[in-house]
Every structure is written in structure tokens, then in C-alpha cells.
């Protein structure tokens, strides 16, 4: 019988041979190498049975063949008694290999099925997550609108108690009607809701407004003795950007909700009508007056009065900046302009340039801004017609008028 050391060495050699064959055989690098492994196991099983089958000795002569066969059978009978346990051990080792390979194949099939189910489930969860994100965005819009409405309602209640009922025993009907007329801001929260949905996010608007910083800094505006007044400051993106650049500025707005939002951000904002506020300022007291999407909200007569007051309160070298929708863009002038129900009428850039000059502003400049992305435009067509079409329909959506006081 083989010694334990010989048995261990035999098993290790067999393992190394199988690993070497698996590693070096090209066919075993495929997805299903088990067939070749089974071939190797069959061969190994044949080697494990050596000593059982008697050679044929066909090349020998008949007498010698008979003698050799008799001697070999006798020898095999002796060796069989000695090696029977070794053969059984070898075969059990091979059976163990075969069982492990079968278990491995079964595990691979189960793993593949589980992976397919997992991938399918992940795809379903991703689809559900996208749908939930859409629903969350819609709910956020509703929550924002309700938040603005509650803010407006709370402000109105504070005004009523602060201005009427404080220290008063009785309030007449006419007094209540007058008060209601003064604080009629029922659309304030709705307008903030419109701004959030159609104007763009705060980050996007701040990014757009960066274009004006070099103009302000070049004019040496925004110092303590040359402050900036932003009329219709809205959500306060411009004021916030000016503050981040250490420029002195304050804002005006009539929308109570927006004023409250700006103040919560730490911005200097006054709730006031623009014309009356300007009339109370001293001559040459401001460095710049800005208004982004402001002038299209009022009539022409108001615009003239506003420009006259702005020119009066500006210091020499001061400037006015008015950004407004560009009706030269057909889509803006015919459709997008009217998304905001508080817009009065579109203002063509040549008209605003002429009005600024007639009111006394110098070096009036018109800059066109925010064209549509190239993906909307007609491509691979260099004709004059396609160029004009792109300019008229997908050109600048806004423009800015900049004028200076001598």
C-alpha cells in the first residue's frame, strides 16, 4: 500500500496537472470550460485504474504472448491486493473533483439567474425613482406656492392689525375698504410662483447677471458714496451678486412676498413704489440705477417720468441699466412675452435707445443677450434666408440698454 506521503504527493501532482491544463488550454478560457475539465477527469480516472486491465502483447509471438500474459496476470493479482486501497482512494478523489465541478456549474447557473433578476429589479427601481423625482418636483412647486401664499396672508394680517386695529375701538367700513385697496397684493404669491417656473432658478439668473459686473466696476460704481439702486429687485439675485463682490447696493420692490424673501437672505430691500422713492432722493446721490425685466411692466408715460428722476439722482458718470425682453425675436414678441400676465407691452430696442437719449443720457449702448442654443437653429444651410430665419426666431431673447450721465 502506498504511504500517506506518496498519496498526498499524488493528489497534489494531480491537482497541479489539472490547474496547468485549465490555465494553458485556450478552450478553457471561454465561458463554459467544464467539458474539457470533464475530459481531463475521465483520463485521470483511467490512470487511477492502472493495474486492473492486462496488456494484450499482440506484437509478441504466440508462446511468448501466452507466457507474458500468464506472468502478468499473476503479477496483477499480487499487486491488486497491494494497491486496491490506493485505487479506491484515487477514484474517491476524482469523484470529489467531479462533485465540486457539478456544484460549481449549478452555482453559476443560479448566480446568473439571480443576477438577471437583480438587474431587472434595479431597472424597475430606477424607473420608479425617476417617476418619484418628477412627482416630488411637482409637489415642491405646489408647496412653494402655498408657502408664498401663507407669507402673503401673514403679512396682510400684520398690516391690518398694525395699521388699523392697534389702539382703535371701532373701524368704519370705508376705512377698511381704503385699507384693502392699499394692501391689495393678492397676486404677489402667484407672481413669485410664475418667476420660479418661467424666469429660471436663482443660480441660473445669477450666472446671467455676471455680464454686468465688469461694466459696474469699470465705472467705479458701488462704493459707499456711489451706491447702486436696483428697482424691481424681485428675488434679489442681482443684489446678492453685488454683495458677494463687496459693492454697495439696495433694492426696491412692491411684492411683499419677494421683499420678505430678500430680507430673509440678509439683503437691503425696501418695499416701495419706484417713482415716489426716487422723488425723495437728493440730486446726484446714486452711482447707478438698474432694472432687470422692469420697464416692460409699465406704460410709456411712467417710463419717461422714471428716466427723468433717474437722471436727476445719478452722479456725473453714473449709469442706468435696463434689461428687457427682445421683441425682435419673433418667438419672444409673439408668445413668450405674454407668459407673464403683468407685462404691459413689448419695447423694441431702437425705441428704448431713442428714449434714453431724448431724456438726456449719453453713450447709450444696446447689447443683445441670451440667444437660443444652437440645437434649435437650422444647420448645414449657409443661405441668407436660413441665417435671417435663425436670427429672427432663435436669436437673442433679451437686450440691455445702458446709458450714462455726463
C-alpha positions in Angstrom: 0.0 0.0 0.0 1.2 3.5 -0.8 2.5 5.6 2.1 0.5 8.7 3.2 3.3 10.9 1.9 3.1 9.2 -1.5 -0.7 9.6 -1.6 -0.5 13.3 -0.7 2.1 13.9 -3.4 0.0 12.0 -5.9 -3.1 14.2 -5.2 -1.1 17.4 -5.3 0.5 16.4 -8.6 -2.9 15.6 -10.0 -4.3 19.0 -8.8 -1.3 20.8 -10.4 -1.8 19.0 -13.6 -5.5 19.9 -13.8 -4.8 23.6 -13.0 -2.0 23.7 -15.6 -4.2 22.2 -18.2 -7.0 24.5 -17.4 -4.7 27.5 -17.4 -2.9 26.7 -20.7 -5.8 25.3 -22.7 -7.4 28.1 -24.9 -10.7 26.4 -24.9 -10.9 26.7 -21.1 -10.8 30.4 -21.2 -14.3 30.5 -22.7 -17.4 31.0 -20.6 -18.1 27.2 -20.4 -14.8 25.3 -19.9 -16.4 22.4 -18.0 -16.5 20.0 -20.9 -12.7 19.9 -21.2 -12.4 19.6 -17.4 -14.6 16.5 -17.6 -12.3 15.1 -20.3 -9.3 15.5 -18.1 -11.1 13.9 -15.2 -12.0 10.9 -17.4 -8.4 10.5 -18.4 -7.3 10.8 -14.7 -9.8 8.1 -13.8 -8.2 5.8 -16.4 -4.8 6.4 -14.9 -6.2 5.7 -11.5 -7.3 2.2 -12.7 -3.9 1.2 -14.0 -3.1 -2.3 -12.8 -6.6 -3.7 -13.5 -6.5 -4.3 -17.2 -4.0 -6.8 -18.7 -2.0 -5.7 -21.7 -2.7 -7.6 -25.0 1.0 -8.2 -26.1 -0.2 -8.6 -29.7 3.3 -7.9 -31.2 4.9 -10.9 -29.4 4.9 -14.5 -30.7 2.2 -16.8 -29.5 4.4 -18.7 -27.0 5.9 -15.6 -25.5 2.5 -13.9 -25.6 1.0 -16.7 -23.6 3.9 -16.7 -21.1 3.8 -13.0 -20.7 0.1 -12.9 -20.2 0.2 -15.7 -17.6 3.1 -13.9 -15.7 1.3 -10.5 -16.0 -2.0 -11.9 -14.6 -0.1 -13.5 -11.7 1.7 -10.2 -11.0 -1.6 -8.2 -11.3 -3.3 -10.5 -8.8 -0.5 -9.9 -6.3 -0.4 -6.1 -7.0 -4.2 -5.8 -6.9 -4.2 -6.9 -3.3 -1.5 -4.3 -2.5 -2.9 -1.4 -4.5 -6.7 -1.9 -4.1 -6.9 0.7 -1.3 -4.8 3.2 -3.4 -7.1 2.8 -6.4 -10.2 3.3 -4.3 -8.7 6.4 -2.8 -7.7 7.8 -6.2 -11.2 7.2 -7.5 -12.8 8.9 -4.5 -10.6 11.9 -5.0 -11.7 12.1 -8.7 -15.3 11.7 -7.6 -14.8 14.6 -5.2 -13.5 16.8 -8.0 -16.4 15.8 -10.2 -19.0 16.7 -7.5 -17.3 20.0 -6.9 -17.4 20.9 -10.6 -21.0 19.9 -10.8 -21.8 22.1 -7.8 -19.8 24.9 -9.3 -21.8 24.7 -12.5 -25.0 24.7 -10.6 -23.9 27.7 -8.6 -23.0 29.6 -11.8 -26.5 28.9 -13.2 -28.2 30.1 -10.0 -25.9 33.1 -9.9 -26.7 34.0 -13.5 -30.4 33.7 -12.8 -30.1 35.8 -9.6 -28.1 38.5 -11.5 -30.8 38.7 -14.2 -33.5 39.1 -11.6 -31.4 41.6 -9.7 -30.7 43.7 -12.9 -34.4 43.6 -13.7 -35.3 44.8 -10.3 -32.7 47.6 -10.4 -34.2 48.8 -13.7 -37.6 48.8 -12.2 -36.4 50.7 -9.1 -34.6 53.3 -11.3 -37.8 53.8 -13.3 -39.8 54.2 -10.1 -37.2 56.6 -8.7 -37.4 58.8 -11.8 -41.2 58.9 -11.6 -41.0 59.8 -7.9 -38.5 62.6 -8.6 -40.9 64.0 -11.1 -43.7 63.8 -8.6 -41.5 65.4 -5.9 -40.7 68.3 -8.2 -44.4 68.9 -8.9 -45.2 68.7 -5.2 -42.3 71.1 -4.4 -43.9 73.7 -6.8 -47.2 73.3 -5.0 -45.5 73.6 -1.6 -43.6 76.7 -2.7 -46.8 78.4 -4.0 -48.6 77.6 -0.7 -45.6 78.9 1.3 -45.7 82.2 -0.7 -49.5 82.4 -0.2 -49.1 81.9 3.6 -46.4 84.5 3.7 -48.6 87.0 1.9 -51.6 86.2 4.1 -49.5 86.6 7.3 -48.1 89.9 6.0 -51.6 91.2 5.2 -52.9 90.2 8.7 -49.9 92.0 10.3 -50.7 95.2 8.2 -54.4 95.1 9.2 -53.6 94.8 12.9 -50.7 97.1 12.8 -52.3 99.9 10.8 -55.9 99.8 11.8 -56.8 97.9 15.0 -54.0 99.0 17.1 -55.4 101.4 19.7 -58.7 101.7 17.8 -62.1 100.6 19.2 -64.1 100.9 16.0 -63.2 100.8 12.3 -65.6 102.2 9.7 -66.4 100.2 6.6 -64.9 102.9 4.4 -61.6 102.7 6.4 -61.5 99.0 5.8 -62.1 99.4 2.1 -59.3 102.0 1.9 -57.0 99.7 3.7 -57.9 96.8 1.5 -57.1 99.0 -1.5 -53.7 99.9 -0.1 -52.6 96.4 0.7 -54.2 94.6 -2.3 -51.4 92.2 -3.1 -53.5 89.1 -3.8 -51.3 88.2 -6.8 -47.9 88.6 -5.0 -47.5 84.9 -4.2 -48.8 83.9 -7.7 -46.2 86.1 -9.3 -43.4 84.6 -7.3 -44.7 81.2 -8.4 -44.5 82.3 -12.0 -41.0 83.6 -11.5 -39.8 80.3 -10.1 -41.3 78.4 -13.1 -40.6 80.6 -16.1 -37.8 83.1 -15.1 -35.3 80.4 -14.1 -33.6 79.3 -10.9 -31.6 81.8 -8.7 -28.3 80.1 -9.7 -29.1 80.5 -13.4 -30.1 84.1 -13.1 -27.0 85.0 -11.1 -24.9 83.4 -13.7 -26.5 85.5 -16.4 -26.1 88.7 -14.4 -22.3 88.3 -14.1 -22.0 90.0 -17.5 -22.8 93.4 -15.8 -20.1 93.2 -13.1 -17.3 94.5 -15.4 -19.5 97.4 -16.5 -20.2 98.4 -12.9 -16.5 98.0 -11.8 -15.2 99.9 -14.9 -17.4 102.9 -14.0 -16.1 102.8 -10.4 -19.7 102.4 -9.1 -20.9 100.6 -6.0 -18.7 102.4 -3.5 -20.1 104.0 -0.3 -20.5 107.4 -2.0 -21.9 105.9 -5.2 -24.5 103.2 -4.2 -26.5 101.1 -6.6 -30.3 101.1 -6.6 -32.0 98.0 -8.1 -35.6 98.8 -9.0 -37.9 95.7 -9.0 -35.3 93.6 -7.4 -37.5 90.5 -7.3 -35.9 87.5 -5.6 -32.7 89.5 -5.1 -30.2 87.7 -7.4 -28.5 90.9 -8.6 -28.3 92.3 -5.0 -26.8 89.1 -3.8 -24.2 89.1 -6.6 -23.3 92.7 -5.9 -22.9 91.9 -2.2 -20.6 89.0 -3.0 -18.4 91.5 -4.8 -18.4 94.0 -1.9 -20.5 96.5 -3.8 -22.9 98.9 -2.0 -26.5 98.3 -3.2 -30.1 98.3 -2.1 -33.3 97.1 -3.8 -36.9 98.3 -4.3 -40.0 96.1 -4.8 -43.7 96.3 -4.3 -44.2 92.5 -4.0 -44.5 91.8 -0.3 -43.5 88.1 -0.6 -40.4 88.9 -2.6 -39.4 91.7 -0.1 -39.7 89.2 2.7 -37.7 86.6 0.9 -34.9 89.1 0.2 -34.8 90.3 3.8 -34.5 86.7 5.0 -31.4 86.4 2.8 -30.0 89.5 4.6 -30.4 91.8 1.6 -31.2 95.5 1.9 -34.6 95.8 0.3 -37.3 98.5 0.7 -40.9 97.9 0.0 -41.8 101.0 -2.1 -43.0 102.2 -5.4 -40.1 103.4 -7.6 -41.2 106.8 -8.7 -42.2 108.1 -5.3 -39.0 106.7 -3.8 -36.8 108.4 -6.3 -38.5 111.7 -5.8 -37.5 111.6 -2.2 -33.8 111.2 -3.0 -31.3 114.1 -3.3 -29.8 115.1 -6.6 -26.6 113.2 -7.6 -27.0 110.7 -4.8 -26.7 107.4 -6.7 -24.0 105.8 -8.7 -26.2 103.5 -10.8 -29.9 102.5 -11.2 -30.6 99.1 -12.5 -33.8 97.3 -13.5 -34.0 93.8 -14.9 -37.2 93.0 -16.7 -38.8 96.0 -15.2 -39.7 98.6 -17.9 -42.0 96.3 -19.8 -44.3 96.2 -16.8 -45.4 99.9 -17.1 -46.8 102.3 -19.6 -44.7 104.7 -21.7 -45.6 107.8 -19.7 -44.4 106.2 -16.5 -41.1 105.2 -18.2 -40.4 108.8 -19.2 -41.1 110.1 -15.7 -38.9 107.3 -14.3 -36.0 108.1 -16.6 -36.2 111.8 -15.7 -36.0 111.1 -12.0 -33.1 108.6 -12.5 -31.1 111.1 -14.5 -31.6 113.6 -11.7 -30.4 111.3 -8.8 -27.4 109.9 -10.7 -24.0 111.3 -10.1 -22.0 112.5 -13.1 -20.5 109.4 -14.6 -23.3 107.3 -13.2 -25.3 104.9 -15.4 -28.6 103.2 -15.9 -29.0 99.6 -16.9 -32.3 98.3 -18.1 -32.7 94.7 -19.3 -35.9 93.7 -21.1 -37.3 91.0 -23.5 -36.3 91.4 -27.1 -39.4 91.7 -29.3 -37.1 91.5 -32.3 -37.1 87.7 -31.6 -40.4 86.5 -33.2 -41.0 83.8 -30.6 -40.5 86.3 -27.7 -42.5 89.1 -29.2 -45.4 86.9 -30.3 -45.6 84.4 -27.4 -43.1 84.2 -24.6 -43.5 87.9 -23.7 -47.1 87.2 -22.7 -46.4 84.3 -20.4 -46.0 87.0 -17.7 -49.6 88.5 -17.3 -48.2 91.6 -15.7 -46.3 92.6 -18.8 -47.7 95.8 -20.4 -46.3 95.8 -24.0 -43.0 94.8 -25.7 -40.4 97.6 -26.2 -38.3 97.4 -29.3 -34.6 98.3 -28.7 -34.4 101.2 -31.2 -37.3 102.9 -29.2 -35.6 102.5 -25.8 -32.3 103.8 -27.2 -34.1 106.9 -28.6 -36.0 107.4 -25.3 -32.8 107.3 -23.2 -31.1 109.8 -25.5 -34.0 112.1 -25.5 -34.1 112.1 -21.7 -30.5 113.2 -21.5 -28.5 110.0 -21.3 -25.2 109.8 -23.2 -23.3 106.9 -24.9 -26.4 104.8 -25.0 -25.5 101.3 -25.9 -27.7 98.3 -26.8 -26.4 94.8 -26.1 -28.3 91.7 -27.2 -28.3 88.7 -24.9 -29.4 85.1 -24.4 -29.9 83.6 -27.8 -31.3 80.2 -28.2 -29.0 77.2 -28.1 -27.6 76.0 -31.5 -29.6 72.8 -31.3 -32.8 74.9 -32.1 -31.3 76.5 -35.2 -31.2 75.4 -38.9 -27.9 73.7 -39.5 -25.8 72.9 -42.6 -27.5 75.7 -44.6 -25.4 78.8 -45.1 -28.0 80.7 -47.2 -29.0 84.2 -46.3 -32.6 83.0 -45.8 -31.7 80.4 -43.1 -29.4 83.0 -41.4 -32.2 85.5 -41.2 -34.6 82.8 -40.0 -32.3 81.8 -37.2 -31.8 85.4 -36.2 -35.5 86.2 -36.1 -36.7 83.1 -34.4 -33.7 81.8 -32.4 -31.7 85.0 -31.9 -31.3 87.0 -28.6 -34.2 86.7 -26.3 -33.3 89.8 -24.3 -31.4 93.0 -24.7 -30.0 95.6 -22.3 -29.9 99.4 -22.7 -27.0 101.2 -20.9 -26.9 104.9 -20.7 -24.5 107.3 -18.8 -24.9 110.7 -17.2 -22.3 113.3 -18.1 
